[in-house]
Amino acid sequence: MKKILSSAINVSRDERVDSSPSSKGNQIKWRTYDGFWLKSDDLGYEGLSESIASELLKKSNIQSYAPYVPCIITEEGVEYRGCISEDFLTSGESLITISRLYETHERDIYAEFEGKNASRRLSEMIETVTGFTKLQEFGSWLGKLLEFDAFILNEDRHLHNIAVIRRLDNSFRLMPIFDNGAAFLSDTRRDYPLTAPTSILINKVRCKPIVTLFDKQIDAVSEVVGLSLKLELNINFEAGSHKYYDSKEVGRIKQIIDIQSKRYPHLFI
């Protein structure tokens, strides 16, 4: 990542980016003139989730991901808690979501999912996207992504949140893993209050995009492409976290990682 000179980032109203609300709120986003993306927290501690997910990915066998750093964003005197990341698109590249990719080929992925079990949905999606893009490694990459989502409890990996990158010559490359703000029970305002027991809340989480239960989605990954994600647990929880996030928020993520590491022991090197 380019060097961030300050943990307090000033942005202008003109740098705001219009974005459609997702199932997990409507974060304000900015794209700065010097090549950074910023996102405000909307429902809880999304910026903390992004930064801890980055710390996990840094010590994983996933080669490409978007690093996030917690920060304070100031726009016209109004402060927002959030995070910053470098724009991973180079000149002439565009992000094409899987849903949009199907649409450009006059296909409806949601209709094609109807009546099929998780493994068939996943295998057909991989086969179709590989055919569209010629990215032979797409299946392995998607499997690791869904394994990671299960570990961090990312409930917002819908089909507009999985994408490929199209170059100017119409060839494709895999996207870095990004947008993990809805992980780690970060929605404290609506769904996962800090006053509720973490273990009970974990059982409430539902996933996307293949099925709604993480374990069934992982079973499909295991059957179709095999389990291949590897993580290390010696991550830095203190990397800027306590400047903006209180001990209850940081402590909850530590507790989730402890619980999930026991649930998915095969993930660890």
N, C-alpha and C positions, 0 to 999 in steps of 0.2 A: 504494500500500500504506500502511496505517496505520504510523505511526512505531514502529519497534522500538527500545526504549530501551536494550537490552543485547544483546550477542552471546551471552551465556550465559542460557538460558531455563530457568526452573524450572517444572516441571509436577508434577501429582499423579497418583498411580496411578488415581484416579477419572476422569481425563481421557483415559485410554487408550481407543482405539476398536478394537473387534474387526474384524479383516479377514482374509479368506481368503488363503492363500498363492497367489502367482502363479507363473508359470513361472520368474521371476527372484527367488526368495527370498520372505521373509516379513518385511518391514520392520515395526518397531513404529511405530504412529501414535498421535498424540494430537490431540484437538480441544479447545482451551483455552476457558475460560469467556468470554474477551474476544474471541473470533472469529478465532483463528488455527489453522492446521493445522501439525503438526510431524511429521517422519519421520526415523527413525534410519537411518544407513547399516547395511546388512546384509551385502552381499557385497563391498563395496569403497568406491568414492567416489561413491555415488549423489547425495549432497548437492551435490558439486562439479558433477556432470553437470547437475543441475537448475538451478544458478545460472548456468552458462555458457550453457545453452540459453535461459534468460531473457534474458541479455545479447544473444544473437543475435536473439531475437524482438523485443526492444526497438527494434532498428533494421531491422525487416522490414516488409513490407506486410501482415502479419497484425495485425489491429486489436485482437484480444482474446486475452490469455494470462494465466496466473497467474505473477506474479513470485516467484521463490524466492531466499532469502538463506541462505548457510551459517551454521551456528550450533552451539553446544554445548548439548545438552539434558540437564538434570539432573533425575532423578526419584528422590526418596528417597535422595540421596547417590550415586547411580550416574550416571556421565556417559556420554553417547552423542554421537558426531559425527553431524551430519545437517543438515537445512535446515528453514526455516519459510516459510510463505506465508499470505496472508490468505484466509479463507473467501470464495469468490466467489458463493455462493448467498445470496440475500436471503430475507427472511421468507416462508415458505409455498412456496418453490421446492424442487424435488427433482431429483436427477440420475438420468436414465433411460438405462441403457446400450443400445446398439444391439441386443445379444442379447436383453435384457429387453423392449425395445420390440416386437420381433418376437413374443416369447412372449405379450405382452398381446393380440396380434391372432391368436393361435393359429397362428403361423407358425414354422418352424424354418429359420433362415438357413443353418445348416450343411448341412442336407439340400438346400436350394435351391442351394448352391454346387456340389453334386456334379455332375461331368461337364461343367462349364462352364469356358471359358478365363478368363483374368484380366480382360479387358475386359468380357466379359459379366457376370461376377460384380460388377464395380464398377458398371457401368451399371444393373443391376437393383437393386442395393443402394441406389444414389442415388435411383432412381425410387420404390422402395418407401418409403424413409424420408421422402422429400419428400411422398409421398401421405399417410403417417401424420401428419406434423407440419405440413404446409403451409409448410415452410421452403424457399423457392425457391432460396436461396443455399447450401443444404446441399452440393450437388455441388462448387461452387467451393471452399467451406471444406474439405471432405474432401480434395480434390486438393492444396491447399496443405499440409494436415497430413501427407499421405503423402509429399510432396516433402521436407518438413522432416525427417521420420523417416529418409528415405534419407540425407540429408546428415549428420545427427548419429548415424546407425547405431542408432536406437532399435529394439531387437529385441522389445519387449514391447507393441506396439500391437495387442493382441488385441481382440475384439469386446466385452469388458467394460471396455475402456480407451478406447473411443470412445462418446460419449454426447451426448444433448441435455438441455436443462433444461426441465422442465415447471413452469409457473406454476400458481397456485391456480385460475385460470379455465380450466385445461386447454389453454391455448395454450403454444407452445414458443418457446425461443430457443436459439441456438447456444451450446455450452459454450466457455469460454476454453480455449486449448490448455494442458494441464497433464500432469504425470506423465511426465517425461523422464529419470527416474533410471537407467533401464537403457541409456541412450545412452553413446556415447563409450567403449565397452569397459570400463564401470565395474565389471564383475564380475571383480575381480582374484583373488578367493578360489577361484573354481571354473573359469571358462572362459577368462579372458584375463589370465594372470599378467603382472606388470610386467616380468618377465625375458624375455618372448618378443618377437620383432620385431613392431612395430605393423602393418606392411604385410601380414604373413602372417595376423595375427589378423583384420584387416579382411575378408579373403576368407572367413573362417569364419562370419561373422555371417549369420544368417538372419532374415527379417522376417515380419511379419504385417500385416493379416489376409487379404489377397487371395491372395497367393502367397508363396513363401518367399525369392525373390530380389528384392532392391531394384530392380535395373535393369528386371526384368520388370514390377514393380509401377509403376514410373515410366512405362514404355511404355504401360501401361493408362491411367494418368492422362492422359498426353499424347493418347491416342486418344479418351478419353471426354469429358474436360472441358477439356483443354489445360493446358499448364504455365504457371503464373502467379506462383509464389512468387518474391520478390525479397529478397535479404539484403545486408547490408554486413558487412565483415570487421573494421572498426575497433572491436572489442569490448574491454571492460575485463577482462582475465584476472586482474587483481590485486584485484578487488573482494571482499576478505575471504578470498580463496582460501588465501593462504599462512599464515593464522592456524591453519588446521585441516588443510590438505592439503600434502603435501610436494612438492618440485620435480619428482619423477618423475611424480607423478599429474597435476600441472598441465602438465608438459612433454608428456605423452602426448596430452592433449586438444589442445594447440597443434599437435602433429604430425598428428593426425587431421584437424583443420580444414584444414591445409595440403594434405594428400592429397585430401580430399574437394572442396576448392575447385577443384582441377585436374580432378577427375573430373566435376564438375557446374558448368562455367564459366557456363552460361546463368543460374544463380541470382543472379548478382551485378549490382548496379546500375552 
